[in-house]
């Protein structure tokens, strides 16, 4: 993983999401698992589900067996499929 991606990843782990987003914008796009994984995590933190799904999908295009991308997609799918029937009962 390149140095800038490592910095963004560390900022995400420290919950410094806004700083991470600003640093990520300085990085030239790469067609690597590391780039798309960091992008997916960043999108996920900001609840940009479509962007996160696309980024984790790119990871799986490069590495179809990547367990972290598969797990993150599963988590997002569960969030998007969540439905609370009590919410609709008066």
CNS distance restraints for C-alpha pairs under 8 A (distance, minus, plus):
assign (resid   1 and name CA) (resid   5 and name CA) 6.37 0.50 0.50
assign (resid   1 and name CA) (resid   6 and name CA) 6.45 0.50 0.50
assign (resid   1 and name CA) (resid  34 and name CA) 6.00 0.50 0.50
assign (resid   1 and name CA) (resid  35 and name CA) 7.99 0.50 0.50
assign (resid   2 and name CA) (resid   6 and name CA) 6.30 0.50 0.50
assign (resid   3 and name CA) (resid   7 and name CA) 6.33 0.50 0.50
assign (resid   4 and name CA) (resid   8 and name CA) 6.34 0.50 0.50
assign (resid   4 and name CA) (resid  23 and name CA) 7.51 0.50 0.50
assign (resid   4 and name CA) (resid  24 and name CA) 7.66 0.50 0.50
assign (resid   4 and name CA) (resid  27 and name CA) 6.95 0.50 0.50
assign (resid   5 and name CA) (resid   9 and name CA) 6.02 0.50 0.50
assign (resid   5 and name CA) (resid  24 and name CA) 7.31 0.50 0.50
assign (resid   5 and name CA) (resid  27 and name CA) 7.77 0.50 0.50
assign (resid   5 and name CA) (resid  34 and name CA) 7.54 0.50 0.50
assign (resid   5 and name CA) (resid  35 and name CA) 6.86 0.50 0.50
assign (resid   5 and name CA) (resid  38 and name CA) 7.05 0.50 0.50
assign (resid   6 and name CA) (resid  10 and name CA) 6.10 0.50 0.50
assign (resid   7 and name CA) (resid  11 and name CA) 6.19 0.50 0.50
assign (resid   7 and name CA) (resid  20 and name CA) 7.79 0.50 0.50
assign (resid   7 and name CA) (resid  23 and name CA) 7.90 0.50 0.50
assign (resid   8 and name CA) (resid  12 and name CA) 6.24 0.50 0.50
assign (resid   8 and name CA) (resid  19 and name CA) 7.98 0.50 0.50
assign (resid   8 and name CA) (resid  20 and name CA) 4.82 0.50 0.50
assign (resid   8 and name CA) (resid  21 and name CA) 7.57 0.50 0.50
assign (resid   8 and name CA) (resid  23 and name CA) 6.25 0.50 0.50
assign (resid   8 and name CA) (resid  24 and name CA) 6.23 0.50 0.50
assign (resid   8 and name CA) (resid  38 and name CA) 7.47 0.50 0.50
assign (resid   9 and name CA) (resid  13 and name CA) 6.35 0.50 0.50
assign (resid   9 and name CA) (resid  20 and name CA) 7.45 0.50 0.50
assign (resid   9 and name CA) (resid  38 and name CA) 6.32 0.50 0.50
assign (resid  10 and name CA) (resid  14 and name CA) 6.29 0.50 0.50
assign (resid  11 and name CA) (resid  15 and name CA) 6.27 0.50 0.50
assign (resid  11 and name CA) (resid  16 and name CA) 5.07 0.50 0.50
assign (resid  11 and name CA) (resid  17 and name CA) 6.58 0.50 0.50
assign (resid  11 and name CA) (resid  19 and name CA) 6.91 0.50 0.50
assign (resid  11 and name CA) (resid  20 and name CA) 5.36 0.50 0.50
assign (resid  12 and name CA) (resid  16 and name CA) 5.64 0.50 0.50
assign (resid  12 and name CA) (resid  17 and name CA) 5.47 0.50 0.50
assign (resid  12 and name CA) (resid  20 and name CA) 6.06 0.50 0.50
assign (resid  12 and name CA) (resid  41 and name CA) 7.99 0.50 0.50
assign (resid  12 and name CA) (resid  42 and name CA) 7.21 0.50 0.50
assign (resid  16 and name CA) (resid  20 and name CA) 6.18 0.50 0.50
assign (resid  17 and name CA) (resid  21 and name CA) 6.11 0.50 0.50
assign (resid  17 and name CA) (resid  42 and name CA) 7.36 0.50 0.50
assign (resid  17 and name CA) (resid  45 and name CA) 7.17 0.50 0.50
assign (resid  18 and name CA) (resid  22 and name CA) 6.35 0.50 0.50
assign (resid  19 and name CA) (resid  23 and name CA) 6.23 0.50 0.50
assign (resid  20 and name CA) (resid  24 and name CA) 6.02 0.50 0.50
assign (resid  20 and name CA) (resid  42 and name CA) 7.59 0.50 0.50
assign (resid  21 and name CA) (resid  25 and name CA) 6.35 0.50 0.50
assign (resid  21 and name CA) (resid  42 and name CA) 6.94 0.50 0.50
assign (resid  22 and name CA) (resid  26 and name CA) 7.05 0.50 0.50
assign (resid  23 and name CA) (resid  27 and name CA) 7.18 0.50 0.50
assign (resid  24 and name CA) (resid  39 and name CA) 7.85 0.50 0.50
assign (resid  29 and name CA) (resid  35 and name CA) 7.23 0.50 0.50
assign (resid  30 and name CA) (resid  35 and name CA) 6.03 0.50 0.50
assign (resid  30 and name CA) (resid  36 and name CA) 7.88 0.50 0.50
assign (resid  31 and name CA) (resid  35 and name CA) 7.00 0.50 0.50
assign (resid  31 and name CA) (resid  36 and name CA) 7.43 0.50 0.50
assign (resid  32 and name CA) (resid  36 and name CA) 6.42 0.50 0.50
assign (resid  32 and name CA) (resid  59 and name CA) 7.50 0.50 0.50
assign (resid  32 and name CA) (resid  62 and name CA) 7.30 0.50 0.50
assign (resid  33 and name CA) (resid  37 and name CA) 5.87 0.50 0.50
assign (resid  33 and name CA) (resid  58 and name CA) 7.80 0.50 0.50
assign (resid  33 and name CA) (resid  59 and name CA) 5.09 0.50 0.50
assign (resid  33 and name CA) (resid  62 and name CA) 6.58 0.50 0.50
assign (resid  33 and name CA) (resid  63 and name CA) 7.24 0.50 0.50
assign (resid  34 and name CA) (resid  38 and name CA) 6.18 0.50 0.50
assign (resid  35 and name CA) (resid  39 and name CA) 6.20 0.50 0.50
assign (resid  36 and name CA) (resid  40 and name CA) 5.96 0.50 0.50
assign (resid  36 and name CA) (resid  55 and name CA) 5.19 0.50 0.50
assign (resid  36 and name CA) (resid  56 and name CA) 6.53 0.50 0.50
assign (resid  36 and name CA) (resid  58 and name CA) 6.45 0.50 0.50
assign (resid  36 and name CA) (resid  59 and name CA) 5.80 0.50 0.50
assign (resid  37 and name CA) (resid  41 and name CA) 6.22 0.50 0.50
assign (resid  37 and name CA) (resid  55 and name CA) 6.71 0.50 0.50
assign (resid  37 and name CA) (resid  56 and name CA) 6.23 0.50 0.50
assign (resid  37 and name CA) (resid  59 and name CA) 6.42 0.50 0.50
assign (resid  37 and name CA) (resid  69 and name CA) 7.12 0.50 0.50
assign (resid  38 and name CA) (resid  42 and name CA) 6.10 0.50 0.50
assign (resid  39 and name CA) (resid  43 and name CA) 6.13 0.50 0.50
assign (resid  39 and name CA) (resid  52 and name CA) 7.22 0.50 0.50
assign (resid  39 and name CA) (resid  55 and name CA) 6.22 0.50 0.50
assign (resid  40 and name CA) (resid  44 and name CA) 6.02 0.50 0.50
assign (resid  40 and name CA) (resid  51 and name CA) 6.91 0.50 0.50
assign (resid  40 and name CA) (resid  52 and name CA) 4.28 0.50 0.50
assign (resid  40 and name CA) (resid  53 and name CA) 7.09 0.50 0.50
assign (resid  40 and name CA) (resid  54 and name CA) 7.63 0.50 0.50
assign (resid  40 and name CA) (resid  55 and name CA) 4.79 0.50 0.50
assign (resid  40 and name CA) (resid  56 and name CA) 5.61 0.50 0.50
assign (resid  41 and name CA) (resid  45 and name CA) 6.19 0.50 0.50
assign (resid  41 and name CA) (resid  52 and name CA) 6.79 0.50 0.50
assign (resid  42 and name CA) (resid  46 and name CA) 6.62 0.50 0.50
assign (resid  42 and name CA) (resid  52 and name CA) 7.64 0.50 0.50
assign (resid  43 and name CA) (resid  47 and name CA) 6.18 0.50 0.50
assign (resid  43 and name CA) (resid  48 and name CA) 5.05 0.50 0.50
assign (resid  43 and name CA) (resid  49 and name CA) 6.82 0.50 0.50
assign (resid  43 and name CA) (resid  51 and name CA) 5.81 0.50 0.50
assign (resid  43 and name CA) (resid  52 and name CA) 4.92 0.50 0.50
assign (resid  44 and name CA) (resid  48 and name CA) 5.79 0.50 0.50
assign (resid  44 and name CA) (resid  49 and name CA) 6.12 0.50 0.50
assign (resid  44 and name CA) (resid  51 and name CA) 7.87 0.50 0.50
assign (resid  44 and name CA) (resid  52 and name CA) 5.41 0.50 0.50
assign (resid  48 and name CA) (resid  52 and name CA) 6.23 0.50 0.50
assign (resid  49 and name CA) (resid  53 and name CA) 6.00 0.50 0.50
assign (resid  49 and name CA) (resid  76 and name CA) 6.90 0.50 0.50
assign (resid  50 and name CA) (resid  54 and name CA) 6.16 0.50 0.50
assign (resid  51 and name CA) (resid  55 and name CA) 6.11 0.50 0.50
assign (resid  52 and name CA) (resid  56 and name CA) 6.08 0.50 0.50
assign (resid  53 and name CA) (resid  57 and name CA) 5.89 0.50 0.50
assign (resid  53 and name CA) (resid  73 and name CA) 6.31 0.50 0.50
assign (resid  53 and name CA) (resid  76 and name CA) 7.63 0.50 0.50
assign (resid  54 and name CA) (resid  58 and name CA) 6.24 0.50 0.50
assign (resid  55 and name CA) (resid  59 and name CA) 6.49 0.50 0.50
assign (resid  56 and name CA) (resid  60 and name CA) 6.39 0.50 0.50
assign (resid  56 and name CA) (resid  69 and name CA) 5.24 0.50 0.50
assign (resid  56 and name CA) (resid  70 and name CA) 7.61 0.50 0.50
assign (resid  56 and name CA) (resid  72 and name CA) 7.48 0.50 0.50
assign (resid  56 and name CA) (resid  73 and name CA) 6.74 0.50 0.50
assign (resid  57 and name CA) (resid  61 and name CA) 6.27 0.50 0.50
assign (resid  57 and name CA) (resid  69 and name CA) 7.59 0.50 0.50
assign (resid  58 and name CA) (resid  62 and name CA) 6.43 0.50 0.50
assign (resid  59 and name CA) (resid  63 and name CA) 5.91 0.50 0.50
assign (resid  59 and name CA) (resid  64 and name CA) 7.41 0.50 0.50
assign (resid  59 and name CA) (resid  66 and name CA) 7.33 0.50 0.50
assign (resid  59 and name CA) (resid  69 and name CA) 6.58 0.50 0.50
assign (resid  60 and name CA) (resid  64 and name CA) 4.21 0.50 0.50
assign (resid  60 and name CA) (resid  65 and name CA) 6.80 0.50 0.50
assign (resid  60 and name CA) (resid  66 and name CA) 6.31 0.50 0.50
assign (resid  60 and name CA) (resid  69 and name CA) 6.81 0.50 0.50
assign (resid  60 and name CA) (resid  70 and name CA) 7.67 0.50 0.50
assign (resid  65 and name CA) (resid  70 and name CA) 7.80 0.50 0.50
assign (resid  66 and name CA) (resid  70 and name CA) 6.32 0.50 0.50
assign (resid  67 and name CA) (resid  71 and name CA) 5.97 0.50 0.50
assign (resid  68 and name CA) (resid  72 and name CA) 6.11 0.50 0.50
assign (resid  69 and name CA) (resid  73 and name CA) 6.12 0.50 0.50
assign (resid  70 and name CA) (resid  74 and name CA) 6.20 0.50 0.50
assign (resid  71 and name CA) (resid  75 and name CA) 6.23 0.50 0.50
assign (resid  72 and name CA) (resid  76 and name CA) 6.23 0.50 0.50
assign (resid  73 and name CA) (resid  77 and name CA) 6.05 0.50 0.50
assign (resid  74 and name CA) (resid  78 and name CA) 6.21 0.50 0.50
assign (resid  75 and name CA) (resid  79 and name CA) 6.31 0.50 0.50
assign (resid  76 and name CA) (resid  80 and name CA) 6.15 0.50 0.50
assign (resid  77 and name CA) (resid  81 and name CA) 5.96 0.50 0.50
assign (resid  78 and name CA) (resid  82 and name CA) 5.94 0.50 0.50
assign (resid  84 and name CA) (resid  88 and name CA) 7.74 0.50 0.50
assign (resid  85 and name CA) (resid  89 and name CA) 7.01 0.50 0.50
